[in-house]
Amino acid sequence: KAGVTQTPRYLIKTRGQQVTLSCSPISGHRSVSWYQQTPGQGLQFLFEYFSETQRNKGNFPGRFSGRQFSNSRSEMNVSTLELGDSALYLCASSLRNRGELFFGEGSRLTVL
Amino acid sequence: AQSVTQLGSHVSVSEGALVLLRCNYSSSVPPYLFWYVQYPNQGLQLLLKYTTGATLVKGINGFEAEFKKSETSFHLTKPSAHMSDAAEYFCAVSDAANFGNEKLTFGTGTRLTIIP
């Protein structure tokens, strides 16, 4: 059974640009969550989607957005990139509402 | 609001020695508790979880953790460390009473180093 797949794995952007990250959950998982990981702030929750609806949102500015498609695949977008957005963005999927998340390997974003 | 405190951002143990990683949580409702491990340049892998029932839970790779409500703790242990255990470990809590809430609150992590 394939795990959570995130693309791209690595990307470099410049300030002011926007970026879209993609996540394909484990087959049958309908919940997808996104986390930002940085050395300074650790793992911070961005948002969670279930059946194409955002069910939960973390404390991030509106530049961070996401969506989920009918096949449960999810994308997150960051507009007007700032240097502080450099991070590892982790996607996780789950089968049930019990917090047992299965993580992808992440997309490492560097903003120059 | 939930929170997790991991005592010790870096822990070093000798190969074959006991591993003890500390985690304390704060939650206003019965928590679900988790330990995840992260190897370099990889995502997080679930080691073990506590939901309800038995307070001593066993996970993968010989790790176990005990939920102690009176101490609000969920410390991770392994009797004998192996070189392959070197990684970063994260304790996390979710709001079990809020059915459908997938949000995990993570601790700041503990980097485990194994001394040969």
Contacts between the chains, C-beta under 8 A, distances in Angstrom:
chain1	res1	chain2	res2	distance
A	4	B	43	7.4
A	31	B	102	5.2
A	33	B	102	5.5
A	33	B	103	7.2
A	33	B	104	7.8
A	35	B	106	7.9
A	42	B	106	6.2
A	42	B	107	7.7
A	42	B	108	4.8
A	42	B	109	6.3
A	43	B	90	6.7
A	43	B	106	4.1
A	43	B	109	7.8
A	45	B	103	5.2
A	45	B	104	7.0
A	45	B	105	7.4
A	48	B	102	4.8
A	48	B	103	6.2
A	50	B	100	7.6
A	50	B	102	7.5
A	55	B	100	6.8
A	55	B	101	7.8
A	55	B	102	7.2
A	56	B	101	6.4
A	56	B	102	6.7
A	56	B	103	5.1
A	58	B	103	7.6
A	90	B	43	5.7
A	90	B	44	6.9
A	92	B	43	7.9
A	92	B	44	7.6
A	94	B	102	5.9
A	97	B	99	5.8
A	97	B	100	4.6
A	97	B	101	7.2
A	97	B	102	6.5
A	98	B	32	6.4
A	98	B	51	6.4
A	98	B	94	7.6
A	98	B	96	7.7
A	99	B	32	5.2
A	99	B	34	6.5
A	99	B	49	7.7
A	99	B	92	7.6
A	99	B	94	3.5
A	99	B	96	7.8
A	99	B	101	7.9
A	99	B	102	6.2
A	99	B	103	8.0
A	99	B	104	5.6
A	100	B	34	7.4
A	100	B	46	6.3
A	100	B	49	6.1
A	101	B	44	7.6
A	101	B	46	7.4
A	101	B	102	7.1
A	101	B	104	6.4
A	102	B	46	7.3
A	103	B	36	7.8
A	103	B	43	3.6
A	103	B	44	4.4
A	103	B	45	7.2
A	104	B	43	5.2
A	105	B	41	7.4
A	105	B	42	5.5
A	105	B	43	4.7
A	106	B	42	7.8
A	106	B	43	5.4
